[in-house]
Amino acid sequence: MSTRFAELCDQRRRRTPLQHLTGIAHFRHLQLQVGPGVFVPRPETELLAGAVLSELSELAETDSTTENDKARRPFVIDLCSGSGAISLSVATEFDCVDVLGVERESAALEWSLKNLEQCRLGESTVEFISGDATTITKARPDLCGRADIVVTNPPYVPDSAVPRDPEVAEHDPAAALYGGDSGLEIPGLIISQAEQLLRSGGLFLMEHSEEQGEGARELLEATASLRHAATFHDYTGRDRYTVARREA
């Protein structure tokens, strides 16, 4: 036992993420299984999931006053779903929602499927599929115009900006970190996909770095139908995610 503890201490000294050593990452009310090959979910992303839940609550309140929509279940698409943190938080904290997580990297997808197995979803459903968030509408045109909410925590670190922390630079998968020269190239492609996936009136939410709020709003306002872009802060008061609504 003491030998194993010493080994773990040595790995942590060499900056192996604590979550890899314990095999667990805490996210909102969940204990997620994580390890090599998947991005470790961060506390600030809890706010992104919370914003999705707030929108679902507003949808439920609106639908309860409209007889024709009483039976309609909201549909959420989580692009770059990674460990499943956002998808599973939404499904376990809101009754009767259908969530689709889209993840390109096979290792990350395996972790999300493990996490799905241990979650009690109640009347909600979650499905994780293999797919590229930048081209998903080509592979799945049946999804176009169906989503009430599209949420994403995409890769947004500029290619040249290698993170200082070894836990991130050496252990988080590069595919989950780097978003192009400015960091917003891949998010820009995802925004284009989200516009097609959303129904009229649907909400798009995207996490980004503290320096990218203005750039994210510009990308959204440049689309044909995503409007009223607004940026929100994280726990430290820094810009962290931007939302916009699809107009007809």
VMD Tcl script that draws the C-alpha trace (Angstrom):
set ca {
  {0.00 0.00 0.00}
  {2.76 2.45 0.95}
  {4.64 1.60 -2.25}
  {1.57 2.35 -4.38}
  {0.99 5.61 -2.53}
  {4.59 6.62 -3.13}
  {4.18 5.85 -6.84}
  {1.08 8.02 -7.03}
  {2.83 10.85 -5.23}
  {5.71 10.62 -7.66}
  {3.35 10.74 -10.65}
  {1.62 13.77 -9.22}
  {5.00 15.40 -8.56}
  {5.68 14.94 -12.26}
  {2.39 16.74 -12.94}
  {0.19 13.85 -13.97}
  {-3.34 15.23 -13.49}
  {-4.90 14.28 -10.18}
  {-8.02 13.22 -12.08}
  {-5.97 10.67 -14.02}
  {-4.60 9.24 -10.78}
  {-7.99 8.96 -9.10}
  {-9.86 8.18 -12.31}
  {-12.56 10.68 -11.34}
  {-13.45 14.24 -12.28}
  {-16.19 16.01 -10.33}
  {-18.59 18.05 -12.48}
  {-21.73 19.61 -11.02}
  {-23.53 16.62 -9.40}
  {-21.60 13.98 -11.30}
  {-18.50 11.88 -10.72}
  {-17.16 11.26 -14.21}
  {-14.63 8.64 -15.19}
  {-11.68 10.21 -16.98}
  {-8.19 9.28 -18.04}
  {-5.78 9.44 -20.99}
  {-7.48 10.41 -24.22}
  {-10.20 12.66 -22.85}
  {-10.28 16.30 -21.84}
  {-10.71 16.71 -18.07}
  {-13.84 18.87 -17.54}
  {-13.25 22.20 -15.84}
  {-15.34 24.01 -13.19}
  {-16.05 26.94 -15.54}
  {-17.84 24.61 -17.94}
  {-20.36 23.93 -15.17}
  {-21.70 27.41 -15.90}
  {-22.21 26.50 -19.56}
  {-24.23 23.44 -18.53}
  {-26.17 25.60 -16.09}
  {-27.07 28.02 -18.88}
  {-28.43 25.10 -20.93}
  {-30.54 24.03 -17.96}
  {-31.87 27.56 -17.54}
  {-32.94 27.62 -21.19}
  {-34.65 24.25 -20.79}
  {-36.56 25.56 -17.78}
  {-37.73 28.55 -19.80}
  {-38.81 26.26 -22.64}
  {-40.78 24.10 -20.22}
  {-42.50 27.14 -18.77}
  {-43.41 28.40 -22.23}
  {-44.64 25.00 -23.42}
  {-46.85 24.57 -20.37}
  {-48.90 27.56 -21.53}
  {-49.20 26.30 -25.13}
  {-51.51 23.32 -25.51}
  {-50.09 22.20 -28.86}
  {-46.57 21.90 -27.45}
  {-47.32 20.10 -24.20}
  {-46.01 16.72 -25.39}
  {-42.91 18.01 -27.17}
  {-39.62 16.93 -25.62}
  {-36.74 19.39 -25.94}
  {-33.76 18.23 -27.97}
  {-30.19 19.28 -27.12}
  {-27.11 18.64 -29.27}
  {-23.72 18.74 -27.53}
  {-20.92 19.19 -30.08}
  {-17.43 18.06 -29.00}
  {-19.04 16.18 -26.11}
  {-15.78 14.73 -24.73}
  {-16.32 12.96 -21.40}
  {-20.05 13.61 -21.63}
  {-19.96 16.18 -18.82}
  {-22.43 18.63 -20.33}
  {-24.72 16.03 -21.92}
  {-25.02 13.95 -18.76}
  {-25.43 16.94 -16.46}
  {-28.28 18.25 -18.58}
  {-30.01 14.86 -18.78}
  {-29.67 14.06 -15.08}
  {-30.78 17.50 -13.90}
  {-33.74 18.03 -16.25}
  {-36.62 15.61 -16.77}
  {-37.74 14.50 -20.21}
  {-34.98 15.94 -22.40}
  {-33.29 14.14 -25.28}
  {-29.56 14.83 -25.64}
  {-27.23 13.89 -28.48}
  {-23.48 14.11 -27.88}
  {-21.20 14.28 -30.91}
  {-17.53 13.38 -30.46}
  {-14.90 12.72 -33.13}
  {-12.11 11.24 -31.01}
  {-12.62 7.53 -30.34}
  {-10.85 7.53 -26.95}
  {-13.01 10.38 -25.66}
  {-16.13 8.68 -26.99}
  {-15.26 5.54 -25.03}
  {-15.03 7.56 -21.81}
  {-18.40 9.18 -22.44}
  {-20.01 5.79 -23.00}
  {-18.54 4.57 -19.70}
  {-19.99 7.59 -17.95}
  {-23.36 7.06 -19.57}
  {-23.50 3.54 -18.14}
  {-23.23 4.81 -14.57}
  {-25.81 7.62 -14.83}
  {-29.45 7.41 -13.88}
  {-31.28 9.41 -16.51}
  {-34.88 9.01 -15.37}
  {-37.19 10.09 -18.20}
  {-34.37 11.73 -20.17}
  {-32.24 10.10 -22.87}
  {-28.62 10.52 -23.93}
  {-26.96 9.14 -27.04}
  {-23.29 9.58 -27.87}
  {-22.25 9.18 -31.50}
  {-19.00 9.34 -33.41}
  {-18.96 12.44 -35.57}
  {-17.04 15.56 -36.54}
  {-18.62 18.69 -35.06}
  {-17.34 20.75 -38.01}
  {-19.16 18.64 -40.63}
  {-21.93 16.85 -38.73}
  {-24.75 18.15 -40.92}
  {-23.22 16.45 -43.97}
  {-23.13 13.10 -42.19}
  {-26.48 13.61 -40.45}
  {-28.70 15.94 -42.51}
  {-31.69 14.53 -40.61}
  {-30.58 16.60 -37.60}
  {-30.92 19.94 -39.38}
  {-33.52 22.27 -37.92}
  {-34.33 19.95 -35.03}
  {-32.33 21.18 -32.04}
  {-33.80 23.47 -29.41}
  {-30.30 23.99 -28.03}
  {-26.82 23.44 -29.45}
  {-24.02 23.67 -26.92}
  {-20.30 23.24 -27.40}
  {-17.03 23.44 -25.51}
  {-14.83 23.32 -28.61}
  {-11.05 23.39 -28.99}
  {-10.23 27.10 -28.84}
  {-6.57 27.47 -27.82}
  {-4.50 29.13 -30.59}
  {-2.16 26.61 -32.21}
  {0.94 28.51 -31.08}
  {-0.23 29.05 -27.49}
  {0.96 25.90 -25.74}
  {-0.57 25.87 -22.23}
  {1.88 26.50 -19.39}
  {0.53 23.79 -17.10}
  {1.98 20.33 -17.87}
  {-1.32 18.77 -16.75}
  {-2.92 20.41 -19.77}
  {-0.11 20.55 -22.34}
  {1.07 16.98 -21.81}
  {-2.11 15.16 -20.85}
  {-5.22 16.79 -22.35}
  {-5.63 15.59 -25.95}
  {-4.47 18.12 -28.54}
  {-7.71 17.63 -30.50}
  {-9.62 19.03 -27.52}
  {-7.32 22.04 -27.10}
  {-6.19 23.65 -30.34}
  {-8.67 25.55 -32.50}
  {-6.53 26.99 -35.30}
  {-4.21 29.98 -35.76}
  {-6.35 32.34 -33.69}
  {-8.10 29.60 -31.77}
  {-11.44 30.51 -33.36}
  {-11.11 28.73 -36.70}
  {-12.62 25.46 -35.50}
  {-15.24 27.24 -33.36}
  {-16.19 29.20 -36.49}
  {-16.86 25.97 -38.38}
  {-18.90 24.66 -35.46}
  {-20.97 27.86 -35.38}
  {-21.86 27.24 -39.04}
  {-23.02 23.73 -38.17}
  {-24.99 24.91 -35.16}
  {-26.88 27.42 -37.28}
  {-28.10 24.55 -39.47}
  {-28.92 22.26 -36.55}
  {-31.04 24.75 -34.62}
  {-34.74 25.23 -35.11}
  {-36.05 28.79 -35.38}
  {-35.85 30.31 -31.92}
  {-33.23 27.80 -30.78}
  {-30.27 28.80 -28.61}
  {-26.56 28.32 -29.29}
  {-24.02 28.36 -26.44}
  {-20.23 28.16 -26.84}
  {-17.38 28.25 -24.36}
  {-14.20 30.16 -25.27}
  {-11.18 31.78 -23.67}
  {-11.31 35.03 -21.73}
  {-9.83 36.92 -24.72}
  {-12.27 35.58 -27.33}
  {-15.64 37.03 -26.35}
  {-15.55 39.80 -28.93}
  {-14.31 37.44 -31.65}
  {-17.04 34.92 -30.84}
  {-19.72 37.61 -31.06}
  {-18.36 38.78 -34.41}
  {-18.49 35.23 -35.79}
  {-22.07 34.82 -34.64}
  {-23.26 38.15 -35.98}
  {-21.67 37.32 -39.34}
  {-24.00 34.33 -39.79}
  {-27.30 34.54 -41.62}
  {-29.57 33.86 -38.65}
  {-27.76 33.78 -35.29}
  {-28.51 37.03 -33.50}
  {-28.44 38.82 -30.13}
  {-24.99 37.46 -29.26}
  {-24.09 38.00 -25.62}
  {-21.03 36.99 -23.61}
  {-21.13 35.80 -20.00}
  {-18.48 35.56 -17.28}
  {-17.03 32.61 -15.37}
  {-16.52 32.36 -11.61}
  {-13.57 34.76 -11.78}
  {-15.41 37.45 -13.74}
  {-13.66 36.67 -17.04}
  {-15.46 36.22 -20.36}
  {-16.15 32.50 -20.71}
  {-19.07 31.69 -22.99}
  {-21.21 33.37 -25.61}
  {-24.80 32.67 -26.63}
  {-26.94 33.62 -29.60}
  {-30.45 32.78 -30.78}
  {-31.46 31.58 -34.24}
  {-34.00 33.80 -35.90}
  {-36.26 32.76 -38.77}
}
mol new
graphics top color blue
foreach p $ca { graphics top sphere $p radius 0.5 }
foreach p [lrange $ca 0 end-1] q [lrange $ca 1 end] { graphics top cylinder $p $q radius 0.2 }
display resetview
